[in-house]
């Protein structure tokens, strides 16, 4: 194969690789919308109940008591890392970052005191 044909082929392969990488990055840049209500129902509701008002100590989202903090980052950390020595298991291997954050926002909405406070 002549050098010019080899160069054209190498250029074409490099261009294809760049296009594939760009398409992959573009797909990653547009995450699918997370349905936190469905996630909550599947992952959380069995312990925290449908209205987030579990009667078990420290498991209610509606009572205004947030042992580990009520901020989105703090709630996300609890979801992601769990709470050692409690029934709250870590979900870091089951949920991605967007899902964890969506759930954090969702469960905070059960607390009427947080809804009234500026965020």
Secondary structure, DSSP 4 states (H G I P E B T S, - for coil): --HHHHHHHHHHHHHHHHHHHHHHHHHHHSPPPP-HHHHHHHHTHHHH-TTS--SSTT--SSSS--TT-SSHHHHHHHHHH--TTSS----TTTS-HHHHHHHHHHHHTT-HHHHHS--
